Amino acid sequence: MARDLSRTELPLSVRGGFLRGLARIEASDPTLSLVLAEVDPDRFEDAEFSAHGFAHHGRLDRAVTRRRAGWLSGRIAARAACAEIGLELVELSADEEGVPLWPSGVSGSISHTDGLASALVACGARRLGVDVEHVPDGPRLAALRSATLSAPERHRLAEPWQATLGFSAKECLYKALYPELRSFFGFDAAEVTELGGDTAILTLTVELSADLRSGRAFRVNFRRSGDTVLTWLCADP
């Protein structure tokens, strides 16, 4: 990711090969820890699990190499994010639905895409979501617009990076709320109603629960650089 993000480079416990860099990203909230990991998927080997101190879980046995690389890179980012707020993350498994099982007293969210992973962590019970995406083009961009954005959003989010932001913001919201709701909701459950310089407003269009009613608005933070969009939110009441 380009260097125009507000970031602080972090030391690497394992140098060379798969892990290329770790950085703390300014999260606009001192209670949140946001870390971005840069990796080289082409240099991933299963030995990277033990090199970075993580177990190779059986659920990954049938996963393709890039899926295993993404899983590990997300855990590397999560451990670094925890360390930034004085927490030690030894291991991070997941439940049957793939939701990370954070230690007691810790909340977090993980995202990964080709070559990048991000983790957002905080102490206590928090509704957190993070997502990192590469901006697509051509048919993939057209498919993203069609599948994830409403007609007003397609007009409002006309640029490719803006369309990607809309998709990414909704991914954040899903990650923040699903561990609590444990029920699926689609991209049409929320809409980007405002877009600012580094924040967007995501508004629910349906009722998801007693305190998550239609019209409830969430502020989504974002940073973009080149063909990459990073989004995160804290959906606390």
C-alpha positions in Angstrom: 0.0 0.0 0.0 1.3 3.4 -0.8 3.0 5.5 1.8 0.6 8.4 1.9 -1.5 6.8 4.7 -0.9 8.1 8.2 1.1 5.1 9.4 3.8 4.0 11.7 6.0 1.1 10.6 6.2 -1.7 13.1 9.2 -4.1 13.7 9.0 -7.5 12.1 9.6 -10.6 14.3 10.2 -12.6 11.1 12.1 -10.9 8.2 12.2 -11.7 4.6 10.0 -14.0 2.5 6.3 -13.9 3.0 5.9 -10.9 5.4 7.0 -7.7 3.8 5.8 -5.1 6.3 3.6 -4.2 9.3 2.2 -0.7 10.0 -0.1 0.9 12.5 -2.7 3.1 10.8 -4.1 6.1 12.5 -7.7 5.0 13.4 -9.2 8.4 14.3 -10.1 6.8 17.7 -7.5 6.3 20.4 -9.4 3.3 21.8 -9.0 1.4 18.5 -5.9 -0.3 17.2 -5.7 -0.7 13.4 -2.8 -2.6 11.7 -2.1 -3.3 8.1 0.2 -6.2 7.0 1.8 -6.4 3.6 2.7 -9.9 2.4 3.9 -11.7 -0.8 1.4 -14.5 -1.4 3.8 -16.0 -4.0 6.3 -16.6 -1.3 3.9 -18.3 1.1 4.7 -21.8 2.4 3.0 -23.7 5.2 6.2 -23.4 7.2 5.2 -19.7 7.7 2.6 -20.8 10.3 5.2 -22.1 12.7 7.7 -19.3 11.8 5.1 -16.8 13.0 4.0 -18.9 16.0 0.5 -19.9 14.8 -1.0 -23.4 14.6 -2.0 -24.8 11.2 -5.7 -25.5 11.7 -7.3 -28.5 10.1 -10.0 -26.4 8.5 -7.3 -25.0 6.2 -6.2 -28.5 4.9 -8.4 -28.2 1.8 -7.9 -24.5 1.3 -6.0 -23.2 -1.7 -2.6 -21.7 -1.1 -3.8 -18.0 -1.3 -6.6 -18.7 1.2 -4.1 -20.1 3.7 -1.8 -17.1 3.1 -4.7 -14.8 3.7 -5.7 -16.6 6.9 -2.2 -16.3 8.3 -1.7 -12.7 7.2 -4.9 -11.7 9.0 -3.7 -13.4 12.2 -0.3 -11.6 11.9 -2.1 -8.3 11.6 -4.4 -9.2 14.5 -1.5 -10.1 16.8 0.3 -6.8 16.0 -2.9 -4.8 16.6 -3.3 -6.5 20.0 0.3 -5.7 20.9 -0.2 -2.1 20.1 -2.7 -1.8 23.0 -0.8 -4.0 25.4 -2.6 -7.3 24.7 -0.9 -10.6 24.0 -2.6 -12.7 21.3 -1.2 -16.2 21.3 -3.6 -17.9 19.0 -6.8 -16.9 17.1 -9.0 -19.7 15.9 -12.5 -19.4 14.4 -15.9 -21.0 14.9 -17.7 -23.2 12.4 -18.9 -20.1 10.5 -15.4 -18.7 10.3 -16.0 -15.9 12.9 -12.7 -15.3 14.8 -12.8 -16.4 18.4 -11.2 -13.4 20.2 -9.9 -13.8 23.8 -12.2 -12.7 26.6 -12.2 -9.0 27.0 -11.1 -8.4 23.4 -13.1 -7.5 20.3 -11.8 -7.4 16.8 -12.2 -7.8 13.0 -10.0 -9.1 10.3 -9.9 -8.6 6.5 -7.5 -9.8 3.8 -7.1 -9.4 0.1 -4.3 -10.2 -2.3 -1.1 -9.0 -0.7 -2.7 -7.1 2.2 -4.4 -7.9 5.5 -5.9 -5.6 8.1 -7.0 -6.0 11.7 -9.0 -3.7 14.0 -8.9 -4.5 17.7 -10.2 -2.9 21.0 -10.6 -3.9 24.6 -14.1 -4.7 25.8 -17.2 -5.7 24.0 -17.3 -3.6 20.8 -19.0 -3.9 17.4 -16.0 -3.6 15.1 -15.6 -4.1 11.4 -12.6 -3.6 9.0 -12.2 -4.3 5.3 -9.4 -3.8 2.7 -10.1 -4.1 -1.0 -8.3 -3.6 -4.3 -10.3 -1.5 -6.7 -11.5 -3.7 -9.6 -12.0 -2.7 -13.2 -13.9 -3.9 -16.3 -16.4 -6.7 -15.8 -15.5 -7.2 -12.1 -16.2 -3.5 -11.4 -19.5 -3.8 -13.2 -20.5 -6.9 -11.3 -19.6 -5.2 -8.0 -21.8 -2.2 -8.8 -24.7 -4.4 -9.8 -24.6 -6.8 -6.9 -23.8 -4.5 -4.0 -25.0 -0.9 -4.8 -28.5 0.5 -5.1 -29.4 2.8 -8.1 -29.0 5.9 -5.9 -25.6 4.6 -4.7 -24.4 3.9 -8.2 -25.1 7.5 -9.0 -23.6 8.8 -5.8 -20.5 6.6 -5.9 -19.6 7.1 -9.6 -15.9 6.6 -9.4 -14.4 3.1 -9.3 -12.8 3.7 -5.9 -16.1 5.1 -4.6 -18.0 2.1 -5.7 -15.4 -0.1 -4.0 -15.8 2.0 -0.9 -19.5 1.4 -0.9 -19.0 -2.4 -1.1 -16.2 -2.3 1.5 -18.3 -0.2 4.0 -21.1 -2.7 3.8 -18.6 -5.5 4.4 -17.4 -3.6 7.5 -20.9 -3.3 8.8 -21.6 -7.0 8.3 -18.5 -8.0 10.1 -19.3 -5.7 13.0 -22.9 -6.9 13.4 -22.9 -10.6 12.4 -21.2 -12.0 15.5 -24.1 -10.5 17.5 -27.0 -11.1 15.2 -25.9 -14.5 13.8 -28.3 -14.0 10.8 -27.5 -13.1 7.3 -28.4 -9.7 5.8 -27.6 -8.5 2.3 -26.0 -5.5 0.7 -29.4 -3.9 0.4 -29.8 -3.7 4.2 -27.7 -0.5 4.2 -27.0 2.3 1.9 -24.2 4.9 1.7 -26.1 8.2 2.1 -23.1 10.6 2.5 -19.5 10.6 1.4 -16.9 13.0 2.8 -13.2 13.4 2.6 -12.3 10.4 4.9 -15.6 9.2 6.2 -18.9 7.9 4.8 -22.3 7.5 6.4 -23.9 4.1 6.0 -27.7 4.0 6.9 -29.8 1.0 7.6 -32.7 0.5 5.2 -34.2 -2.4 7.2 -34.7 -3.4 10.8 -32.1 -5.9 11.9 -32.9 -5.9 15.7 -34.6 -3.8 18.3 -31.7 -1.4 18.5 -30.7 -1.7 14.8 -33.7 -0.1 13.1 -34.1 1.3 9.7 -32.6 4.8 9.5 -29.8 4.0 12.0 -26.7 5.6 10.7 -23.0 4.5 11.1 -19.9 6.5 10.4 -17.4 4.5 8.3 -13.8 5.7 8.2 -11.8 5.1 5.1 -8.4 5.7 3.5 -7.6 5.2 -0.1 -4.3 4.9 -1.9 -3.8 4.0 -5.5 -6.0 0.9 -6.2 -6.6 0.1 -2.5 -9.4 1.1 -0.2 -9.3 0.5 3.6 -12.4 1.0 5.6 -13.3 0.5 9.3 -16.1 1.3 11.7 -17.1 0.9 15.3 -20.9 0.3 15.4 -21.3 0.6 19.2 -24.6 2.1 20.4 
